[in-house]
Amino acid sequence: MKNRIEKAVLVFLLLSQIAIFGQKNIIHQKLFWIGYYPTFVFNEDWSLKSEIQERVFLEPFQQHQLLFRSDLERKLLENWIGFVGFTFFLQSPNNPCTKNMLMVPELRPNIGIQNSQKYAFFSVSHRYKLEARFFALIKENELTDNYVFSNLRMRYQLGIDFPLYKKEQSDKIILKVKDEVLFNIGNKIVKNTFDQNRIYLGLHTIVNSNVAVELGYLNWFQQQANGIDFYNRDILRLSFFHKIDFKNSTNE
């Protein structure tokens, strides 16, 4: 049954890509994302995953987004974890050439579950996430202290890891392949139920048991609110991972 579900998801993602790339009115953009991802491990069951990420346009060079995210994770059944979290998001205009560079704050609570399975030569993960989006209210092109609910958004991410190099029985270099599709839900959503799709390919290098570095390429295909225009973004992504383990008295 599980294999049938995984195959159905893969077919759906493939068909969705074929359909959306056949659309017109596509705006191409190039970006660079850099992020720091500290994980605080409290014990075998509980951990706190955090993220600080800066996103900038490259042509021309201009800030796009800045985010701060934390998820409290709890191990559930075998190979399953649950998490609840919160994101503070600063959104600049999607057009880097605009003269109006007002950054709009967004509050984004979320909840989700993730399943991971290891096989002989690779591992597979499925992440299911639901988030609520609250944007700062703007009046006369000025930010106010009030926030308004926008919509709910569902996210599904399929990830596949291929170990490329091992040393001393542990993976050192991992090829990561991911695809994530996002859908909008709510009364205000009329023309863009499909929100975006993200395809990612990256090399994950483990420096030691607590530090890792990852460099990858992300294609971010997003539908605009009018339901007609799309963004197709080519993104170079650099990530630094840091595990802070409170289970052990010493860390590397």
C-alpha positions in Angstrom: 0.0 0.0 0.0 2.8 2.4 0.9 4.6 1.8 -2.4 1.5 2.5 -4.3 1.1 5.8 -2.4 4.7 6.8 -3.1 4.3 6.0 -6.9 1.1 8.0 -7.1 2.8 11.0 -5.5 5.7 10.8 -7.9 3.3 10.6 -10.9 1.4 13.6 -9.5 4.5 15.7 -9.1 5.7 14.8 -12.6 2.4 15.7 -14.2 2.1 18.9 -12.3 5.6 20.0 -13.5 4.6 19.2 -17.2 1.4 21.2 -16.8 2.8 24.3 -15.2 5.8 24.6 -17.4 3.5 24.6 -20.4 2.1 28.0 -19.2 3.1 31.4 -20.6 4.0 34.7 -18.9 7.0 33.4 -17.0 9.3 35.9 -15.3 12.9 34.5 -14.9 15.0 35.5 -11.9 18.3 34.6 -10.3 18.9 34.5 -6.6 21.4 33.4 -3.9 20.3 31.9 -0.6 22.6 31.5 2.4 21.4 29.9 5.7 22.6 28.9 9.1 20.7 25.9 10.6 21.4 25.2 14.3 19.8 22.1 15.8 19.6 21.8 19.6 19.3 18.2 20.7 17.9 17.8 24.2 17.5 14.0 24.4 16.7 11.0 22.2 13.1 12.3 21.6 13.2 16.1 21.6 15.1 18.6 19.5 14.7 22.2 18.3 15.6 22.9 14.7 16.2 26.5 13.8 17.0 28.5 10.7 18.3 31.9 9.7 18.2 32.5 6.0 19.0 35.5 3.8 17.7 35.5 0.2 18.9 38.1 -2.4 18.4 38.8 -6.1 21.5 38.7 -8.2 20.4 40.8 -11.2 20.3 43.4 -9.9 21.7 42.7 -6.4 18.8 43.3 -4.0 17.4 41.8 -0.8 14.4 39.6 -1.4 13.5 37.8 1.8 14.8 37.3 5.4 13.5 34.6 7.6 13.9 33.2 11.1 12.3 29.7 11.7 12.2 27.2 14.6 10.5 23.8 14.9 10.2 21.8 18.0 10.5 18.1 17.0 9.3 15.0 18.9 10.0 11.4 17.8 6.8 9.5 17.5 6.5 6.0 16.1 9.4 4.2 14.4 10.7 6.4 11.5 8.2 9.1 12.3 8.6 12.6 13.9 6.1 15.3 14.6 6.9 19.0 14.8 5.3 22.3 15.6 7.0 25.6 14.8 6.9 29.3 13.9 8.5 31.5 11.3 9.1 35.2 11.2 9.4 36.3 7.6 10.3 39.6 6.0 9.2 39.9 2.4 10.5 42.5 -0.1 8.8 43.0 -3.5 9.3 40.2 -6.0 10.5 42.8 -8.5 14.1 43.8 -7.6 13.9 46.8 -9.9 10.9 48.5 -8.1 11.4 51.7 -6.3 9.1 50.7 -3.5 11.2 48.5 -1.3 8.8 48.1 1.6 9.5 44.9 3.6 6.3 43.3 4.8 6.5 41.1 7.9 4.7 37.7 7.9 4.0 35.5 10.9 3.7 31.8 10.0 2.9 29.1 12.6 3.1 25.5 11.3 2.6 21.9 12.2 3.7 18.7 10.5 5.0 15.2 10.4 7.9 13.5 8.6 8.7 9.9 7.8 12.1 8.5 6.8 13.1 5.1 5.4 16.6 3.7 4.8 17.2 1.3 2.0 20.4 -0.4 0.7 21.8 2.5 -1.3 19.7 5.5 -0.4 17.1 6.8 2.0 13.7 8.4 1.4 11.8 11.0 3.4 8.3 12.4 3.2 7.4 15.6 4.9 3.8 16.9 5.3 3.3 20.4 6.6 0.4 22.8 7.2 1.1 26.5 7.9 -1.0 29.6 8.5 0.0 32.9 7.1 -0.5 36.3 8.8 0.7 39.5 7.0 1.2 42.9 8.5 -1.5 45.3 7.5 -0.5 48.1 5.1 -2.3 51.4 5.1 -1.3 54.2 2.7 1.9 52.3 1.8 2.9 52.3 5.5 3.2 49.3 7.8 0.9 49.1 10.8 1.1 47.0 14.0 -1.8 44.9 13.0 -1.7 41.5 11.3 -4.4 39.9 9.1 -4.9 36.3 8.3 -4.3 35.5 4.7 -4.6 31.7 4.1 -3.5 28.2 5.0 -0.9 26.5 2.9 -0.2 22.7 2.5 3.3 21.5 1.7 4.5 18.1 0.7 8.2 17.4 0.3 9.8 14.2 -1.1 13.5 13.8 -0.4 16.0 11.2 -1.5 19.5 10.9 -0.2 22.3 9.1 -2.0 25.5 8.6 0.0 28.5 9.1 -2.3 31.4 8.7 0.1 31.8 7.0 3.4 34.6 7.0 6.0 34.8 5.0 9.2 31.3 3.5 8.7 29.6 7.0 8.4 28.4 9.0 5.4 30.6 12.0 4.6 29.3 13.3 1.3 25.6 12.9 0.4 23.8 13.8 -2.8 20.4 15.2 -1.9 17.4 15.3 -4.3 14.2 17.0 -3.2 10.9 18.0 -4.7 8.3 20.1 -2.8 4.9 21.2 -3.9 2.8 23.8 -2.1 -1.0 24.5 -2.3 -3.0 27.5 -0.9 -6.2 27.0 1.0 -8.7 29.7 2.0 -11.6 31.9 1.0 -9.3 34.5 -0.5 -7.7 31.9 -2.8 -9.4 32.1 -6.2 -6.9 31.7 -9.0 -3.8 30.3 -7.4 -4.7 27.1 -5.5 -1.3 25.9 -6.8 1.3 28.0 -5.2 4.7 26.7 -6.1 7.0 23.8 -6.8 10.6 23.5 -5.7 13.1 21.1 -7.1 16.5 20.8 -5.4 19.8 19.1 -6.0 22.7 19.5 -3.5 25.9 18.1 -2.1 25.9 17.7 1.6 29.4 17.4 3.2 29.7 16.3 6.8 32.7 18.0 8.4 32.3 16.3 11.8 29.5 14.9 14.0 28.2 18.4 14.7 29.0 20.5 11.5 28.0 20.1 7.9 28.0 22.2 4.8 25.7 22.0 1.8 25.8 23.6 -1.7 23.0 23.1 -4.1 20.8 24.4 -6.9 17.1 25.1 -6.4 14.5 25.7 -9.1 11.6 27.7 -7.6 8.5 27.8 -9.8 5.8 30.0 -8.3 2.4 31.1 -9.6 1.4 34.7 -9.0 -1.8 35.7 -7.3 -3.4 36.6 -10.6 -3.3 33.0 -11.7 -1.7 34.0 -15.1 1.9 34.9 -14.5 4.6 32.8 -13.0 8.1 33.2 -11.5 10.8 30.7 -12.5 13.7 31.3 -10.2 17.2 29.8 -10.5 18.8 29.7 -7.0 22.2 28.9 -5.7 21.9 27.8 -2.1 24.7 27.6 0.5 23.7 26.1 3.9 25.7 25.6 7.2 24.4 23.0 9.7 25.4 23.0 13.3 24.2 20.4 15.9 24.4 21.5 19.5 24.0 18.2 21.5 23.0 18.6 25.1 22.9 14.8 25.6 26.6 14.6 25.7 28.9 16.4 28.1 31.4 17.3 25.3 30.9 18.2 21.7 33.4 18.2 18.8 
